[in-house]
Amino acid sequence: MANPAINSAIRLCADDRGYLAYDSDADRLYELNATGALIVELCDGSRTSDEIRALAAPVMPEGQAAVIDHFISEALESRLLVLEDRTPVSPRELSPEELTTLVEHLRDCGQIGSALRCAKKVAQRTPEDPVAWHHLGRVAQAAGDRPLAREAFESYLSQRPEDAAIAHLLMALRDQPPPARASNECILQSFSDFASHYDSKMRDHLGYQAPERLQQLIWSELNGAAQLTILDLGCGTGLAGVGLKPRAARLDGIDLSPEMIEMARARGTYDSLEVAEITDWLDKAASDFDLIVACDCLVYFGNLEPVARPVAVRLKPDGCFAFTVERGEKYPLRLTDSGRFAHHPDHIREVAAKSGLLLARLEEGVLRTEAGAEVVCLLALLRKPASH
C-alpha cells in the first residue's frame, strides 16, 4: 500500500514559523506551522500514516493527536501530500532566486503576508545581496511593518549608499525632519525605470483619476473658457495634457525626468516640452499663462510657497493655478512613508495668501489607491486677482 509522501512538485523553505511549501505546478503556497512542518518531514514515503502518527504524537499537546490524521487527510486532498509507491526522497529546497521570484509573484497577487515570509528568508540567506534587502523593505512597507522596512532599507543603503530614492524614503521611516523637497537625484532615479510602465501601473493597478478630477475642477470654475495658454508642471507622460489640449491655444509641458518627457512627446499633445526642474524653470521663464497645472507632482515638495510664488508671477491677471496634493492631518505637512509629502488644507490656504493668490476652490477627493487603500487628496484652484 502506498504511503503519504510530499508531492514532487513541492519546493520547501524553512523559516522561524515552520515551512513555506510552494507547488510550482499548481502555483500554490502552503504556509505550515511547526506541527505541519514536522508531519511533512515524516511524510517521505517510507512510513505509513500509523507510523507517522506514532512518531509525531509524543510532541503534540495532550489530546491533540487527532490533528495529525486531520492534517494528513487535508494535505492529501490539497495535493500537498500524495499516495505513491516510490523510493523515499527528500523534497528540494527553494533557492534564493526562486524565493525572490516568488516574493514578486505573491506581492503582485496581493498575498503580502506570504510575500513577507519569503522576503525575510531571502534576506537571511543572502545578507550580502542588496536587492534582497530592497525587496524586503518594499514588502515590509506594503505589510505596514515600519520597523522592519526601516531595518531592511538601512541594510540596503549600507551597500548602495548612492541610492537617493531610498535615502529620501529613510528620512520618513526614521521620523527625521523632512527636507524642503525630494532631491533632483531622487526624482530622476524614481522615474527613470518607471516611465515605460507608468500609465499602465497608475491607471490599471491604482485606479488613477487625478487628471480627470482636476480638469473637472478647472472647467467648472472656468466655464467655457478656451484658447488658453496652459503650462503643465511636472507633466510626466502627458496624462493631464490629453484633457487640457482641447481648451488650449498653446500647451507647454516641463518635467525633470527625460524618460517621462519622451513618453509625453510620443503623445503629440504638447506644443513644447522641456526637461527642467519646476522652480528653476519658473524663475527663468519669460512667458505668461492663463492656466498653470500641477497634477500629482507637488507631492515631492514640502513647503509649497517656493512653487506658488513664481507661479503667481507667471500667471496673467485672473489666471489660475490648479494642482493636487495628498491630504495630511499634520499641520503644515508631513513626509509620508511613501516618500511623498502630505499637506494640511490650512497650508494651502496660507500659501495662497502669501503668494498673492485667491483660493477659489479647495476640495477633497480620492484620486487613486495604494496597497488597496484609498488615498485622499486635495484639489486646489488658486486665482490671480484681475488687478494684480
Protein Blocks (a to p, Z undefined) as FASTA:
>chain_A
ZZddddfkbccdddfklpadddfklopacdddfklmmmmmmmnopacfklmmmmmmmmpc
ehilmmmmmmmmmmmmnomaccddddddddddddfklmmmmmmmmmmnopamlmmmmmmm
mmmmmmmlmklmmmmmmmmmmnopaklmmmmmmmmmmmmmmlmklmmmmmmmnopacdfb
dcfklmmmmmmmmmmmmmmmmmmmnopaklmmmmmmmmmmnomaghiacddehklnolmm
mmmmmmpfbdcdddfblklmmmmmmnomafbdcdddfklmmmmpmbdcfbdcdehklmmp
ccfklmmmmmmmmpcehiacdddddddfbdfbdcdfkopacddfklmmmmmmmnopacfb
dcdddfbdeehiacddddddddddfkZZ
